[in-house]
Amino acid sequence: MYAGRHYTLKEVLVWTWSDMATFAVIACVPMGLSLAGVPLPSVPWAIVAVVGTALAFVTGFKSNAAYGRLWEARKIWGSIVNASRSFAVHLREYVGDRDDGVVRAAVQRHIAWLTALRFQLRQKRPWESQVVAANRRYREAFYEIPEDSLDIVAEIRARVSSEEWEVVGDVRNRAVTLLGLHARMLRRLAAEGVISEYRHVDLARYVTDFIDLQGKCERIKNFPYPRQYATLNRLFVWMYICAIPFAVASELQKHEDGWFWLTVPLTVVVAWVFHTMDKIGSVSENPFEGSPNDVPITQLSRLIEIDLLEIAGDKVLPAPLGPKRHILL
């Protein structure tokens, strides 16, 4: 999540300079043909304007759909924050003064679940945008995805007992398995009479909620914005960009006062606007991959960790994760 007031000019240029260079090359085509004496095809500006209006609607639809996915993901993680706090508070109150590490172990296990979940959500998918050269170049210049440099095995093993690691270590979906260990702990507490049946049901409801919230995250992660819409929108944008310089050149050729050279800068500006709007939609489609516009799941996980450790009675707490270059991940 970008936490600054606005992106700087340097950041925008790092992200889009290669696109602008491509637009400039395309814009030079009609000028080169004209200098070579080749008659330029006449492209009426009115037709380009109508197509541009239609393209703006299509691009807007894509941006709205992408923002919907982003906002849904943010609401899901807001629910994870609230449910995690409630689970820890109720467990502590229901267990009471029993001092055998039940609450502390549950808190550590829950932090391990958050760790496993965010690592699963950071896994790369073929349709995601972070593999694109411009996005990779921006990431290398301004920030680093924390999960890329961390070892998930070490992160989880530090939170669970050796017996629990034997259960979690070799499974495919470690996050769900950790929630299963939550359920097993609650069953044991009920069997030992530490919590009543009512309290067992109440706490088990939180485990069900966590499973549901994880499934919602996985739905967004594993089901992309429909590729047919994304592909056609990208094709329409590039067709439009290729038509713009000929329309601009046709209009400027009507004037005999030497304005033909404006074909290049005018084409670059118009093409940049349409292409960048489409690009913004593309980088907002997948809110967990680790772009500056994504849900900051690493920062939210640390926030939950601090709250839960404090609920468990820890005095030494990890520091909150602040933005680096205005970027929260």
N, C-alpha and C positions, 0 to 999 in steps of 0.2 A: 504494500500500500504506500502510495506516495504521500508523505506527510508534510511537504512544503506547501507554500502558498500557490506556487505554480512552477512548471518546468522552466528551467533556464534556457536561454538561446543555445548555449553550448550543448545541452542535453538533447534538444530538438534536432540540432544539426548532426550530432553523432548518430542519431537514430534514423535520419532521413537523407543524409548527404548523397549516398549512393543512388537513392531513388531520383533525386534532383539531377544528378549527372546523367542518368538514363533518359529523363525527360528532355534534357538539353540536347542529347544526341538525336532523339526522335524529332525535336523541333527543328534541327538543322537540315533534315531531309528535304523539305520543300524549298528551303533557301539554296541548298546545293543543286537541286534540279533546276531551279530558276537560273542560277549562275551558269549552269551547263547548257542553257537554252532549251530545256525540255519544258513544254507547256504544262502548267500545273492543272490538275483536275479541280474544277470549281465545286466547292462544297458550301452550300448555302448555310449561313450562320443560323438562320431560323431553325433549320433541321437539327443542327447540333444543340441549340438551346432547348428544343423540345426533348431530345434524347437525354440531355443533361438533367432536365427536371425529373424525368422518369427514373434516371439512375440515382438521383438524390433520394427519391422515395424508397427505392430498393435498398440503398445503403443505410438509410435511416431505420428501415425494418430490421436489418442485420444488427445495427448498433443497439436497438431496443431489446432485441432477443438476447444479445450478449450481456447487456446490463442486467437483464432479468436473471440470467444464470449467476452473475456475480453477486447480485443482491440476495438471491436465495441462499447462496453459499455463506454469505455473511450472517444471515439470520440463523442458519444451522449452527454455525460456530458460536453465535451468541447464546443459543440454547445449550450447547455443550458447556459453556462457561457457567451458566446458571445451574444446570443440573449437577455439574461436578461439585459446586459449592454446597448445594442442598444435600447431596449424597454424603459428603464428608461430615457436615454438621449433624445430620440425623444419625449417622452411624456413631459418631462420638457421643451424642446424647443417649442413644439407645443402649449402647454398651455400658455407659456409666463410668464408674471408677475402676473397672477391671483393668489392670495394668500388666497385660502380657503382650503388648505390642500389636494388638488386633487392628486398632485404628491406624497406627503408623505403617503397618504392613499393607493395609488396604490403600492408604494414600500413595505409597510408593508404587504399588501395583497399578493404581489408576494413572499415575504419571507415566509409567511404562506403556500403558494403553495409548495415552496421548502421543507418546513417542512413536510407537508402532504405526498409529493411524497417520500421523503427518508424514512419516517416511513412505508409507504406501501411497499417499496422495501426491508426493513429490516424484514418484516414478514417471518416466517419460512415456508419452504416447505418440504414435506416428503423426497424428493430426495436430499436435500442439505447436505453438508458435516459437518456443524458445530455441528450436533448432534452426530457425531462419537466421541468415547471416547478420542482418541488421540488429536483431534482438540479441544475438550472441555477442556482437561487437559492443552493444550498449552495456550488457552485463559485465563484460570483461573490463570496461572502462570505469564503471561506477559502483558495482556491488557484487556480492557473492552469495549464492544460495547455501545456507548453513548445512543442510543435509547432504550436500555434495562432498563435504569434507569430514563428515562424521561417520563413525562406524555404528550401525544400528545394533549389532550384536553386543558391543561394549555398552552402548547406551541402555539397553534393556537389562542386561545381566547385572548392571549396577543397581537396578531397582527391585529385582525379585530375588527370592531365595533360590538355592541350588535345586531344591525339589521342584519349584515352580518352573525353573529354566528347563528342567528335563521334559516338562510338558510342552513348553512354549518353543523351545529351540528349533525343532525340526518341522514345524507345521508351516503351511503356506500362508495362512491368514493369522498372524500372531495377535493382531488386535482383537479379533473375535475370541480367540482362545484365552486371552487375558480377562476378557469379560466373563468367560465361562468360569475362570478361577474366582472371580468375584462371587458368582452364584454359588459355587462350591463352598466358599467361606461362609456365606449367609446360611446355607443349609446346615453346616456344622454348628454355627452359633445357635441356631434354632434347636437342633438336636440336643445340645448341651444345656439348654434352658437359659442361655445368656440373654436371648431376645424372645419375646412372645411371638405367637403365630401372626398376630396382626402386624407387629413390627417387621417380621420376616417378609410378609407380603409387601409392606410399604417400601422396604429397601430393595426388594427384588424388582419393584416397578421401575426404579432408577436404572437398574441393569438393562431392563427391556428398552427403556428410553435411549440408553447409550447405543444399544444395538440398532435401534431405529435411526438414530442420528448418523451413525457410521454408514448405514445403508444409503441414506440420502446423499452423503458425501460421495460415496462410490458411484451412485447413479449419475451425478454431475461429472465425475472424473472419467467414467468409462463410456458415457454416451455423449458424443460430441455434438456441437451444433451441426445440423444435417449437412453432409458434404455436398449434396446437389445444390443447395442454396449458396454455400460458400464458394463452390467452383464457378457457378454461373455468374455470381456477383463479381468475382475476380476477373472473369473473362470479359464481362460488360465494361468494367472499369478500364481495362487495357485497350479494348476496342475504341472506347471513347477517347482515351489519351492519344491513340494513334490518329484519330480523325481531327483532333483539335488543331494541330499546326496547319493543316490544309485549309480549314475554315478561317483561321486567323489570317493566313497568308492571302486567301481570296479576298478578304475584306480590306487588308492593307494595300493590296495591289491596285485598288480603286483610287488610291491617293498617289499623287505624283510628287510628293514633297519629301521622299526619302524615309518614310516610316516603316519600310518593309522589314528592317532589322529587328523591330519590336516583336516579330513572330516568336523568337526564342524566349525572351523573358515572360511574355504573356502566356505562352504555352506552358512554361515551367510552373507559373503561379497557379493556373487553372488545374493542371494535372496534379500538382502537389496537394491542392485542397481535396480533390475527389479521392486520390489514392490514399492520403493520410487518414481520411475519415473511414475508408474501408479497412485500413490497417489498424486503426484504433479498435474497431469492432472485432478484428481477428485476435488481438492480444487480450481482449476481455472475455473471450469465449470460455476459457479454461481457467477458472479462478484459483486453482491450487498448484499450478506448475512452477510458480516462483518468479513472475514478472513484477515490475514495480507497481502494477495496477491490481494485483491479486489480493485475496484475503490474507492477512498476515498471520498464518497459522502457527508459525514458530513463536512469534511474540505473544499470541494468545495462549499458547501452551505454557510459556514461562509465567504468564500472569496467573493461570490456574495453578501451576506448581507452587508459586509463592503463597497463594491463598490457602491451599490445602496443607502445606507444611506448617503454616501458622495455626491452622485449625488443629493439627495433630500435636501442637505444642512445641515445635522447633523454634529455637531462638536465633539460630544462624540461617539466614535465608539468602537464596541467590538474588543477584541484582536484576531488576527489570531490564528487558531488552529495549533500548531506545533506537531511534532511526539513525542510520548511517547514510550520510548524504541525502537526508530527507526520505530515506526508503526503509519501510518496515516490512519484514518478511515473516 
